[in-house]
Amino acid sequence: MAPYHIRKYQESDHTQVLALFASGMEEHIPATFHHVLRLPRTFLLLLGVPIALLLVYGSWILAGCCTCMLLLFLWFIVEYPWRQYMSTCLRTDLADIIKSYLSSRDSCFWVAECERQVVGMVGVLPVKDPPLGKKQLELLHMSVALEHRGKGIAKALVRTVLQFARDQSCSEVILETTMMQHGALALYQGMGFQKTGQSFFTILRRLVDIPTFQLIPTCPLASIHFLVLVLLDCDFECKRFPETLQVIVQNNLTLKLLEPRCSRIGTMRVKANGAAV
């Protein structure tokens, strides 16, 4: 496996970053279309309208043409929100990444590079109107090239964002992902993020039943070091704190603190993949 490294974005990366972003978005269109076809309302539409035309006009050709037109209409409904989102991003923050992400100390944009090719990307921006008393960052545009998935690149990018957030003394990192982004959702939840809500940003999204989920880390970033020190310096049964330990280890934020002193924690062991058992 060829090595990769994560670094800050450079202007020379712009073309590759845009291509990676576009390919990552476009791969969700067929999956979304298949999801829509499995909806009961879609089944009734595709079955009911052609049958009604067949009964009224007695024409199989008309019924077949109607089915084709309905499928094309459904494809448009599915494709349009993704294309609209891509177009908006390409006109706004991704049009000038240095200006959008690298012009202030509380935002940043990283790429994962392998053999001089950009194979992963992620950005982070401060939340404009955070809750009172909280400093939040939003994780944006996480993407890894299809042929480089399964190598830990996405996890490394998320850890880079979390480390940056801790360095900025942020209390939370928030993000949004759709139901169709199964891999991303599993990644974030596996690293200790939890759903805090869901919404439909457009009527089309509601029509095809594709919510957008909001997620934040289960354990506040500012309290992670404090929790580890308390857990390490006290006698306890590990099973009393399974969620806390799992979040800390899975985020890999304090793995080096836990590993050298495992013998003092009794029954807790740390797997190579970062899970507490």
N, C-alpha and C positions, 0 to 999 in steps of 0.2 A: 504494500500500500504506500503510495507516494505521500510524503509528509506535507502538511499544510501549516500555515501560520496566519495569525490574525493581526492586522495592522489597521491604522487609520486610513480612511479614504484619501486618495489623491486624484487630482483632476484627470490624470491619464486613465483612470479606471472608469470614466463616465460611460463610455460606449458599452463596456462589458456589464456594468451595473444595470443599465437600462435594459439590456438584452436578458439578463438574469431575472429582472423584475417582470418583464413581459412574459417570459416563458413560464414563470411560476404562477402568474395569474391565469394564463390561457389554459393550463392543465386542469383547472377547476371547472371549466365550462362543460366538458363531456360528463364529468362526475355529477355536476348539478343537473344536467339534462336527464341522466339516468334516475336521479332522485325524483325528479318531477314526474317521470313516466310511471313511477311506482306509487304515486299518490292516488287514493281512491277517486278523488274528484277528476283527475286526469283520465283514469280508466272510464269513468262514466261519460266524459266528454268525447273521447275517441270512439267509444262504442255507441253512445246514444245518438249523436248527431248524424253519422252516416246511416244508421239503421232508420232514423226518421226520414231522411231523404230517400232511402230505398223504398220505404213504405209509401211515401207520397208520390214519387215520380217513377218508381219501378226501374231505376237505372243503376246497375252495378258500377258503370263507369263514373257516374256522378258521385256515388258513395265513395269509390276509391280516390277520386280527385279530392274530395272533401277531406278524407283522412290524411292525404299528403299535405294539403294546405294547413290542416290543424297541427301537424308535426312541425312544419316550417314556422308556424306562428309560435309554438311552444319553444322552439330553438331560439327564436328572436327574444322572447321573454326571458329566457335563461341567460343568453349571451349579453344582452344590453347592460345589465347592472355591472358586470365585470368589466366590460369595455368602457363604460362611463367612469368607473373608479380608476382604471388605468389612465384614461385621458386626463382626469383631474390631477392625479399625482404627477404625471409627466409635465403638466402646465404649471404646477406649484412647487412643492418642496424638492422634487427630483430634477426639476429643470436646472437648478443651481444648488447642488448638494453642499458645496463649500459655504455658500452664503446661508443656507438653511440650517446646516448642522454643525459647522466648524467655525462659526463666527463668534461664539460665546462659550464660556467655560462650562455651562450647564447643559450642553447638548453635544452630541458626537455621532459619527458614522464610521462603522468598521467594515472591512471586507476580509474574507478568508481567501487566501491565495494558495494555489497548488500548481507547481510547475509554471509559474508566471501567468496563470489564468485565475480570474476571479471566480470562485466556486461557491461563495456564500456572502451574505450581506445582512446588516442590521443597523438600524438607527435609533436614536433616542432623543426626545425633545421634552422640555418641561411642560407640564400641564398648565394651560392658561388660567383656569379658574379652579384651583384645587380646593378641597374642603378646608375650612378654617383651622389653622394650626398645623396643616400638613404640607410637606413639600414633596410633590409627586413628579415622577418622570414617566413618559409613555414610550413603550417599546414599539417600533414601527418597522415595517418592510423586512421582516425576517424571511429569508429565502436561501435555500441551498440547492445547487444544481442537482438534477435528478440522478445523474451517474455518480455523484459523490455523497449521496445520503447513506446513512448507516455507519458512518465513520466517526461520529461524535462531533461533527462540525457545528451542528445546530446547538447542541448543549454547550459547546465552548463559546459560541456567540452569546448565548443567554447568560452564561457566567460572566462574560466580559461586561455585559450591560449591568448585571447586579453588582459587580465590583465597582464599576463607575458610579452607580447610584450610592453605594456606601461611601465612596470617596467624596461625593457631593453632599453627604449628610442628609440624604433623602429618606423619607419614612416609608415610601411605597414605590414600586414600579407597577404600572398598570398596562394592560394591553387588551386588544380586541381581536377576535378571530371568529370566523363563521363556522356553522355546523359542518359545512362541506370540507373544511380543512382538517380532516381527521388526524393526520400525522402531527400537525402543529398543536392541536388540542391535546393529544396524548402526550406530546413532549412537555408542554407547559404543566399539565397536571402531574406528570411524573416528576417534575422538578419542584413541586410544592406549591404551584399556583392553584387557586380555587375559583370557581365561578361566583361572581357577585351579582350577576343580573344578565338579562338578555333583552334585545330590542330588534325592531325591524326598521331600518333606516328609510326604506322606500316601500311604496305600495306593491311594487313588483316582488320585492323580497317577501312580503307578507303573503302575497298571492301564491307563491311557490313554496311557502313554509320553510324559509331558510333564515333562521335568526342569527344575529351576531351576539356572541357571548363576551361579557366583560370579565376579566380575571385579574387577581392580585395575588402576591405571595401569601401563603397561609401565615407565615411568621413575619412580623414587621422587620424590615432590614435593620433599623436602628437598635433592635433589642437582641439580635442574634449573638453577638459577642458576649453580652451580659448573661444570656441563658446558658451558653457553653461553660462559662466560668462557674456559674452556680452548680450546674450538673456535675462538673468535674470535681468540685471541691466538697461535695456532700455525698454521704452514703445513701444509696437508694436502690430500689429494684428498678431495672430498666423498663419493665413492662408498665410502670406508672406513667411514663412519658413517651409512649410510642410515637405519637404524632409529632411532637417537638423534635425528637431525635431523627425521625425520618426526614423531616423538612431540612434540618441542618445538614445532614449528610448528603441528601440528594442534591441540594443546591451546591454542594462542594465548596461552601464558603469557609468551613472550619474543619475540613477533613483532616488536615495535618495536625490540628490540635487534638482530635479524638484518637487518631491511630497510635501515637506513642504512649498513650496512657490507658489503653484498653484494659490492661490487667487490673487497674484500679476500679473499673466500672462493673466488674463482676461478670454477669452473663451476657453482656453486650459484645457482639463481634461485628466487624465491618467487612462486607464483601468487597471484591475488587470493583464491582459496578457501583459502589457507593450506597448500598442499601443497608439499613441497620437491621440485624436479626437477633 
